[in-house]
Amino acid sequence: MSLSYDEVKQLEERIIDVLRTVYDPEIPVDIYELGLIYEVKVDADGKADVLMTLTSPSCPVAESLPLEVEEKVRGVKGVTQGKVELTFDPPWDKDMMSEAALLELGFM
């Protein structure tokens, strides 16, 4: 399988749509709007790599949330492989949240 540039971009958008269905259980905002997703890359073979962080290294879902994200990414039609890499560089802060997330949490 070799995806065109447009197909890769569409697949990245579908992955982002799925990431918007994953929530940090302590915060009523999805992980994408929270700014926990740093990067979504898909290659022409449908292999998806997601670079993400957590609100803190001691987050109670530090083990389960990346696994949930990886499982959801792998379930997206067109994804042949899905891998999540966890990073704390740069560390997350509330400035990474979208306007929608800031509004939802009362920061605006």
N, C-alpha and C positions, 0 to 999 in steps of 0.2 A: 504494500500500500504506500502510495506517495501522495500526500495531500498538497494542494496548491496553497499559495499564500493566503488566499481568501478563505479556504477551508480551515486552515490553521487558525486564523483569526476568529472564525465562527466557533470553532471548537473551544478556543480560549474563552469566548463569551459564554458558551454553555457551561463551562467549568465555573466561571464566576457566578453565574446564575445559581448553580448548585451550592457554591460556597455561601451564598446569601441565605441558605436554609439551615446553616449550622450556627448554633448560638453558644456563647459562653454561658454556662448555667447560672452564673451569678449576676449576669448583666443582660437586660432584655433587648439587646441589640445584636445583630448577626456579626460574625467574625470579620466579614469583608468590610462592613461599614465601620466597625471598631478600628480598622487599620491593622489588623493582625496578619493580613496577607500582604507580604512584601512583593511577591512576584509569582506570576503564572506563565510558564513557558511550555509550548507544545512544539514538537518537531514534526517534520513531514511524515514520519511513521506513526504519528498519533501518541507518542510517548509524552506524558505530561509530568512536569516538575513544578512543585509548589514550594515556595520559600515562605515560611511563616514564623511568627513569634507568639508569645503569650503575654498577658498583661504583666506577669512577673514570673521569675524562674521557680518560685514556690507555689505557683498556681495549683489549686487542688485537682485540676483536670490535665496536668502536664503530661501524664501518660496516655490518657484516653482521648483527648481532643485531637492530637495529630493523627491518631489511628482512625478516628471517625472521619476526619478530612480526607485521608488517603482512601478510605473505603468509598466515600461519596464520589471522589474524583474518578476512581476506577470504574464506577458505575455509570459514568457519562458515556452515552453512545458515541463511538468513534475513538475513545481512549483505548489504546492497546496496552499501555503500562502507566501506572500512576505512582509517583513517589513524592513524599513530603519531607522536606528538610526543615528542622527547627533551628532557629538562630536567636540570639539575644543581642545581636550587633547589627544595627543600633538597637538599644533598649526601647521598648514601647513606651510612649507617653500619650496623654490625651490629645495632644496636637495632631496625632496621626488619624484621629477619628474624622469621619465625614461630617458635613453640616447636619445631615439627617440624624446621625448618631448623637451629635452634640445637642440638638434640639430635643431628641427623645429622652436624653438623660438630664435635661435641664441646665446645660452649660451655656446656653445662648438665650 
